[in-house]
């Protein structure tokens, strides 16, 4: 099997940890890791090369451009809550950084005479539903509905989806030479993600995983949304499978550049009940923060992922109950007993 060179940005993050573990199981892969913080040793050992720096840095882009990269998993981003506090920086990182990497991918693709796959984790934040009543009436939202994001995070992610399509199909379409087709952009619109191994870091859907990690450490948790708030979620192993399966899909089978994926859609109260069953002494209260609650209510109660199922056989392995019983609780227990 021909070796592939795979770049992972934001490799220290929630998805990066799990993704590098899966990709490294195939010895035919060279892995290049990039993160703003020093690469953790548990990740670094799987990498052929690592870089510490900002993806908006021309110096970092220049160094990465020297590699004949076949696939890019662009995970680096400022997440929703953090982004709302620093919108200018969020735009610089989320939109500007993605543009630079797409341009780098195009340049490499042209050099190696084959498209570079650009796998992009998009988000439920690209949706914006006007009222809670419309949210719960709509229930499962498809890829073409309610594309009116209310956050800089969602707006930048939707913009990047459109950028990816542009680089894949239309780049410099008025040029006298062919300049498009050197990028193969594919995006997964993720719901909230729950990991047993990494602590949440600034996402507006983080109340579910935060609630669990706090309970496991015997710490009280004040949930920042009301008990009836509902969002779709999935366990981290399913998220990694979605990225890898979309990357492996035949391009001819894909009718879109961006796909919804999901697994289960509990309320905040459902999370609390499940966690109290596992940790009877858990102290969980509901103290909604108006601004964060308003953002959550603008996101779908559930996602329609039938297009992903039809085009690349997407199917989650973990239900809500199975995620807790087989993935979250056993690994969380080991994590905090160490």
C-alpha positions as CSV (number, residue, x, y, z in Angstrom):
1,X,0.0,0.0,0.0
2,X,1.3,3.4,-0.9
3,X,2.1,5.6,2.1
4,X,0.0,8.7,2.6
5,X,1.2,11.9,4.2
6,X,-1.6,13.2,6.5
7,X,-1.6,16.7,8.1
8,X,-3.7,17.2,11.3
9,X,-4.1,20.7,12.6
10,X,-5.2,21.3,16.2
11,X,-3.9,17.9,16.9
12,X,-3.9,18.4,20.7
13,X,-7.7,19.0,20.8
14,X,-10.6,16.8,21.6
15,X,-10.9,15.3,18.1
16,X,-7.2,15.3,17.4
17,X,-6.4,12.9,20.3
18,X,-8.8,10.3,19.0
19,X,-8.1,10.8,15.3
20,X,-4.3,10.4,15.6
21,X,-4.8,7.2,17.5
22,X,-6.9,5.7,14.7
23,X,-4.8,7.0,11.8
24,X,-1.6,5.8,13.4
25,X,-2.9,2.2,13.5
26,X,-2.1,2.1,9.8
27,X,1.7,1.9,9.4
28,X,1.3,3.1,5.8
29,X,0.6,6.7,7.0
30,X,3.0,9.6,7.7
31,X,1.4,12.0,10.2
32,X,2.3,15.6,10.5
33,X,0.8,17.4,13.6
34,X,0.3,21.1,14.2
35,X,-1.0,22.9,17.3
36,X,-0.7,26.2,18.9
37,X,0.5,24.5,22.1
38,X,3.5,22.1,22.4
39,X,2.4,18.7,21.0
40,X,1.7,16.2,23.8
41,X,4.0,13.3,24.1
42,X,1.2,10.8,23.7
43,X,0.5,12.3,20.3
44,X,4.0,13.2,19.3
45,X,5.1,9.6,19.3
46,X,2.8,8.8,16.4
47,X,3.9,11.7,14.3
48,X,6.6,11.9,11.6
49,X,6.9,15.6,12.2
50,X,5.3,18.2,14.5
51,X,5.1,21.9,14.5
52,X,4.1,24.3,17.2
53,X,2.6,27.6,15.9
54,X,-0.4,29.5,14.6
55,X,-2.0,28.2,11.4
56,X,-2.4,31.8,10.3
57,X,1.4,32.1,10.4
58,X,3.1,32.4,7.0
59,X,6.2,30.7,8.4
60,X,4.2,27.6,9.5
61,X,2.4,27.4,6.1
62,X,5.7,27.6,4.3
63,X,7.2,24.8,6.4
64,X,4.1,22.6,5.8
65,X,4.1,23.3,2.1
66,X,7.4,21.5,1.7
67,X,5.6,18.2,2.3
68,X,3.7,16.3,-0.4
69,X,0.5,16.1,1.7
70,X,-2.3,13.8,0.5
71,X,-4.9,14.5,3.2
72,X,-5.6,17.4,5.6
73,X,-7.8,17.1,8.7
74,X,-8.2,20.8,9.7
75,X,-9.3,20.7,13.3
76,X,-7.8,23.9,14.6
77,X,-10.4,26.5,15.5
78,X,-11.7,28.8,18.2
79,X,-14.8,27.2,19.5
80,X,-18.2,28.9,19.9
81,X,-18.2,30.3,23.5
82,X,-14.5,31.4,23.2
83,X,-15.1,32.8,19.7
84,X,-18.0,35.0,20.9
85,X,-15.7,36.7,23.4
86,X,-13.0,37.3,20.7
87,X,-14.8,37.6,17.4
88,X,-12.0,39.3,15.5
89,X,-9.5,36.6,16.5
90,X,-12.1,34.0,15.8
91,X,-12.5,35.3,12.2
92,X,-8.7,35.5,11.8
93,X,-8.2,31.9,12.9
94,X,-11.4,30.1,11.7
95,X,-11.8,31.9,8.4
96,X,-8.3,33.2,7.6
97,X,-6.5,30.1,8.7
98,X,-8.8,27.9,6.7
99,X,-8.3,30.0,3.6
100,X,-4.5,29.8,4.0
101,X,-4.6,26.0,4.4
102,X,-7.0,25.6,1.4
103,X,-4.6,27.7,-0.7
104,X,-1.7,25.5,0.5
105,X,-3.6,22.4,-0.4
106,X,-4.3,23.7,-3.8
107,X,-0.7,24.5,-4.4
108,X,0.4,21.0,-3.2
109,X,-2.3,19.3,-5.3
110,X,-1.1,21.1,-8.4
111,X,2.5,20.1,-7.6
112,X,1.8,16.4,-7.0
113,X,-0.8,16.3,-9.8
114,X,-3.7,15.0,-7.7
115,X,-6.3,16.5,-5.5
116,X,-5.5,16.9,-1.8
117,X,-8.4,15.7,0.4
118,X,-9.4,18.5,2.8
119,X,-11.5,17.0,5.6
120,X,-13.2,19.7,7.6
121,X,-15.2,19.4,10.9
122,X,-18.1,21.8,10.6
123,X,-20.7,22.3,13.2
124,X,-24.3,22.5,14.3
125,X,-23.6,26.2,14.9
126,X,-24.0,26.9,11.1
127,X,-27.8,26.7,11.7
128,X,-29.9,29.5,13.2
129,X,-33.5,28.9,14.0
130,X,-35.5,32.1,14.8
131,X,-37.5,30.9,17.8
132,X,-37.5,27.9,20.2
133,X,-41.0,27.1,19.0
134,X,-39.7,26.7,15.4
135,X,-36.8,24.7,16.7
136,X,-38.9,22.1,18.4
137,X,-41.5,22.0,15.6
138,X,-38.8,21.4,13.0
139,X,-37.1,18.6,15.0
140,X,-34.7,17.0,12.5
141,X,-33.1,19.7,10.4
142,X,-31.6,18.9,6.9
143,X,-28.4,20.4,5.4
144,X,-30.3,23.1,3.5
145,X,-32.6,24.5,6.3
146,X,-32.0,27.4,8.6
147,X,-28.6,28.4,7.3
148,X,-28.6,31.7,9.3
149,X,-25.9,31.3,12.0
150,X,-26.1,33.7,15.0
151,X,-22.5,33.3,16.2
152,X,-19.1,34.2,14.7
153,X,-18.2,30.5,15.1
154,X,-21.1,29.3,13.0
155,X,-20.8,32.1,10.4
156,X,-17.1,31.4,9.9
157,X,-17.7,27.6,9.6
158,X,-20.4,28.1,7.0
159,X,-18.2,30.5,5.1
160,X,-15.4,27.9,5.2
161,X,-17.8,25.3,3.8
162,X,-18.4,27.6,0.9
163,X,-14.7,28.3,0.5
164,X,-14.0,24.6,0.3
165,X,-16.6,24.2,-2.4
166,X,-15.1,27.2,-4.3
167,X,-11.6,25.8,-4.1
168,X,-12.8,22.4,-5.3
169,X,-15.0,23.5,-8.1
170,X,-14.5,27.1,-9.1
171,X,-11.1,28.5,-8.0
172,X,-10.0,31.2,-10.4
173,X,-12.6,30.2,-12.9
174,X,-11.8,33.2,-15.1
175,X,-8.2,32.2,-15.4
176,X,-6.9,31.0,-18.8
177,X,-5.4,27.9,-17.1
178,X,-7.2,25.3,-15.0
179,X,-6.7,26.2,-11.4
180,X,-9.5,24.3,-9.7
181,X,-9.8,20.6,-9.0
182,X,-6.6,20.3,-6.9
183,X,-8.6,20.3,-3.6
184,X,-11.2,17.7,-2.7
185,X,-13.1,19.4,0.2
186,X,-15.4,17.3,2.4
187,X,-17.1,18.6,5.6
188,X,-18.9,16.9,8.5
189,X,-21.4,19.0,10.4
190,X,-21.0,17.7,13.9
191,X,-23.4,17.9,16.8
192,X,-22.1,18.2,20.3
193,X,-19.2,15.8,20.9
194,X,-18.6,13.8,24.1
195,X,-15.1,12.4,24.9
196,X,-14.1,10.3,27.9
197,X,-10.5,11.3,27.5
198,X,-10.4,15.1,27.0
199,X,-12.0,17.8,29.0
200,X,-14.3,20.3,27.0
201,X,-12.7,23.6,26.0
202,X,-15.0,26.3,25.1
203,X,-18.0,24.9,23.2
204,X,-21.6,26.0,23.7
205,X,-22.7,22.4,23.7
206,X,-20.2,21.4,26.4
207,X,-22.8,21.3,29.2
208,X,-23.3,17.6,28.6
209,X,-19.7,16.4,28.8
210,X,-18.9,19.0,31.5
211,X,-21.7,17.6,33.6
212,X,-20.2,14.1,33.4
213,X,-16.6,15.1,34.0
214,X,-17.6,17.2,37.1
215,X,-19.6,14.3,38.5
216,X,-16.7,11.9,38.0
217,X,-14.5,14.3,40.1
218,X,-17.2,14.7,42.8
219,X,-17.5,18.4,41.9
220,X,-20.9,20.2,41.8
221,X,-22.0,21.4,38.4
222,X,-24.3,24.4,37.5
223,X,-25.6,23.7,34.0
224,X,-25.7,26.8,31.9
225,X,-28.9,25.8,30.0
226,X,-32.3,24.9,31.3
227,X,-33.3,21.3,31.9
228,X,-35.5,21.0,28.8
229,X,-32.8,22.3,26.4
230,X,-32.2,19.7,23.6
231,X,-29.4,19.3,21.2
232,X,-28.0,16.4,19.2
233,X,-24.8,14.7,20.4
234,X,-22.4,11.9,19.5
235,X,-19.6,10.0,21.2
236,X,-16.1,10.8,20.1
237,X,-15.4,7.4,18.5
238,X,-18.3,7.9,16.2
239,X,-17.1,11.4,15.3
240,X,-13.7,10.0,14.3
241,X,-15.3,7.3,12.3
242,X,-17.4,9.9,10.5
243,X,-14.3,11.9,9.4
244,X,-12.4,8.8,8.3
245,X,-15.4,7.2,6.5
246,X,-16.2,10.4,4.6
247,X,-12.5,10.7,3.7
248,X,-12.5,7.1,2.4
249,X,-15.7,7.5,0.4
250,X,-15.5,7.4,-3.4
251,X,-15.9,10.9,-4.7
252,X,-18.4,9.8,-7.3
253,X,-20.8,8.7,-4.6
254,X,-20.9,12.1,-2.9
255,X,-23.7,14.5,-3.8
256,X,-22.6,17.2,-1.4
257,X,-19.5,18.7,0.1
258,X,-21.0,19.0,3.6
259,X,-23.0,16.4,5.5
260,X,-24.9,16.2,8.8
261,X,-24.1,13.4,11.2
262,X,-25.6,12.7,14.5
263,X,-26.4,9.9,17.0
264,X,-28.7,10.8,19.9
265,X,-30.6,14.0,21.0
266,X,-31.1,14.1,24.8
267,X,-32.3,17.0,26.8
268,X,-30.0,18.5,29.5
269,X,-32.3,16.7,32.0
270,X,-31.7,13.4,30.3
271,X,-27.9,14.0,30.8
272,X,-28.5,14.7,34.4
273,X,-30.6,11.6,35.0
274,X,-28.1,9.3,33.2
275,X,-25.2,10.8,35.2
276,X,-27.1,10.5,38.6
277,X,-27.7,6.9,37.8
278,X,-24.0,6.4,37.6
279,X,-23.0,8.9,40.3
280,X,-25.9,9.0,42.8
281,X,-24.1,11.7,44.9
282,X,-23.7,14.0,41.9
283,X,-24.8,17.6,42.6
284,X,-26.3,19.0,39.4
285,X,-28.2,22.3,39.2
286,X,-29.7,24.2,36.3
287,X,-28.7,27.9,36.3
288,X,-29.2,29.1,32.7
289,X,-27.0,31.8,31.3
290,X,-29.2,33.9,29.0
291,X,-26.7,34.4,26.2
292,X,-25.6,30.8,26.0
293,X,-29.1,29.5,26.4
294,X,-30.2,31.8,23.5
295,X,-27.5,30.3,21.3
296,X,-28.4,26.7,22.2
297,X,-32.1,27.4,21.4
298,X,-31.1,28.6,17.9
299,X,-29.5,25.3,17.1
300,X,-31.5,22.3,15.9
301,X,-33.0,19.8,18.4
302,X,-31.9,17.1,16.1
303,X,-30.2,16.6,12.7
304,X,-31.3,14.8,9.6
305,X,-28.3,12.7,8.6
306,X,-30.0,10.6,5.9
307,X,-27.9,12.0,3.1
308,X,-24.7,10.8,4.9
309,X,-26.3,7.4,5.4
310,X,-27.3,7.2,1.7
311,X,-24.0,8.5,0.2
312,X,-21.3,7.0,2.3
313,X,-23.1,4.5,4.6
314,X,-22.9,6.6,7.7
315,X,-24.3,4.9,10.8
316,X,-23.3,5.7,14.4
317,X,-22.2,2.8,16.7
318,X,-23.3,4.4,19.9
319,X,-26.8,5.2,21.2
320,X,-27.1,7.4,24.3
321,X,-27.3,4.4,26.6
322,X,-24.5,2.5,24.9
323,X,-22.3,5.5,24.8
324,X,-22.6,5.8,28.6
325,X,-22.4,2.1,29.4
326,X,-19.6,1.0,27.1
327,X,-17.5,4.1,26.3
328,X,-17.9,7.0,28.7
329,X,-18.3,5.5,32.2
330,X,-15.6,2.8,32.0
331,X,-13.0,5.3,30.6
332,X,-14.0,8.1,32.8
333,X,-13.7,5.9,35.9
334,X,-10.2,4.9,34.8
335,X,-9.2,8.5,34.1
336,X,-10.1,9.9,37.5
337,X,-8.9,6.9,39.5
338,X,-5.4,7.3,38.2
